[in-house]
Amino acid sequence: MNVKQIAKGLVALGVAMLSGSGAIADDASREAIAERLAPVGSVCLQGQDCGTQAAQAEAETNAESGGGGSDGASLYSSIGCAACHDSGAAGAPGLGDAEAWASRLEQGTEALYQSVYEGKGAMPARGGSSASDEEIQAVVDYMVAEAE
């Protein structure tokens, strides 16, 4: 075989590939490939309707409660408090653990609010969230009530 024959063969192969002879024949295969190449997740900011059930449920809850968004129990989960306080990670007092909360409760709720605003121990300021003062107070009040 000479160089011209090899070049012609490569050109023919390239033309065949570009013309679609090697293309996927059925839509099911195309869908399977598209599904495998789809992004793993997406970002949805609080307050945006991103078509998820969670966003819809939150909107319904806010509508039922007057839209205040300050329900301590739901905020506890949604702004991330549960991540540490359910497991006791990094020494966080567990939700409902009266013994772990006893010394903290003696300080009063204002001191507890301040601890969350500024951060304490391994907990960053505002628990690492962008929660408002009203939301933080609602969560602290909820956690205190659970510990009493």
N, C-alpha and C positions, 0 to 999 in steps of 0.2 A: 504494500500500500504506500502510496506516495503522499506528500503533504497536501496536494490539491484534493485528493479523495477524502482525507481526514477533515479538511476544512469544509468541504461540501457536506459531509455527514453531520458535522457540528451545526452548520447553518440549517440543514433540514430538521435536525432535532430541535433547534431553537424556534423555528417557524412552527413546528408541530405543537410545541408547548405554548407558544403565544396564541395560537389559533384556537385553543380551547380543547384540543383533543385529550389533554391530560386533566381537564377540569372536572370537578365533582358533578356527577350527573343528577343526583336527586336533591330535593329541597330539605329532606330530613338530615342529610349529611351536612348541608350548609348550616342548618339550625343548630346541629350539635357542635359544629366548630364555633359558631357565633356565641353559643352558651359558654364554651370553654374559654373563649377570649374576653368574655364580659368582665367588667370590673368586679372585684370582690365586694366592694361596698361603696357607699357614697356619704357625703357630708350633708347633714340637714341641721340647720341652726334652729334654736329654740324659737317657737312662734311661727315657723314656716310650715306650710302644709306640703309635705314631700310625698304624699300618697301612701303613708304607712298607717297601719292600724293604731300604733302607739300615738301618733300625732292626732288622729281622729278621736281616740279615747281621751286624750288630754284636753282637747277642745270641748268635748262633751262634759267632762268633769268641771272645767272652768265655767262653762255655761250654767251648769246646775248650781255651782257654788257662788254665782254672781261674778265670776271672772276674776276674783281676787288673786288666785294663784298662790295663796298662802296657807294651804292645807299642809300642816307639818308632816303628816304621815306620808303623803305622796311626794313632798319635796325631799324627805329623808332618803327616799329611793332614787328620785330623779336627779338630784344634784351630787350624788356620790357619797353621802354620809354612810350609807349601808355597807359600802365596800370595806371599811375598817371597823365600824361599830357592830356589825353582825358577826365578824370573825374575831374581833379583839386584836387585829393586826397592829403592830408597833405600840402595844400597850393601851390602845383605845378602849375605854370602858364600854362593855357590851350593852346593847339596847335592852332595857328591862332588868339589868343586873344591879339591884338595889345596893349591894355591898360595895361594888366598884364605884358607884356614884355617890355614896354617903358623904365622903369628905368634900366632894365637889359641890354637892347640894348645900352644904353648910356655908359656902362662900356667897350664895345667892345667885339669882338668875342674871343680874347685871354683870357679875364677874364672869359667868359662863358665856354670855353674849360677847364680852370683851375678849375672852380666850379664843373664840371663833374668829372674831374680826382680825385679831393680830396673829393668830396661830399659836399653837402650844405643842411642845415636844415634837413629834414627827408630823403633826398636822400643820399644813401650810395655812397661811392667812386665808380666811373665808373657806376653809376646807378644800382649797384648791379650785373653788368654783367662782363664778361671777355673780353669785346670789346677792340680792339686795339685803339691806339691813332687816326689812320686814320679813323676808324669807328666812333669813338666819334665825331671827327671833322665833318664828313659827316652828322651825325645826327643833331649836333648843327647848322650847316649851313642850313640844311633843315628846322629846327624849326624857325630859324631867318628869313629865306625867307618867311615862312608862316605867321609870325607876322608882317612883314613890309607892 
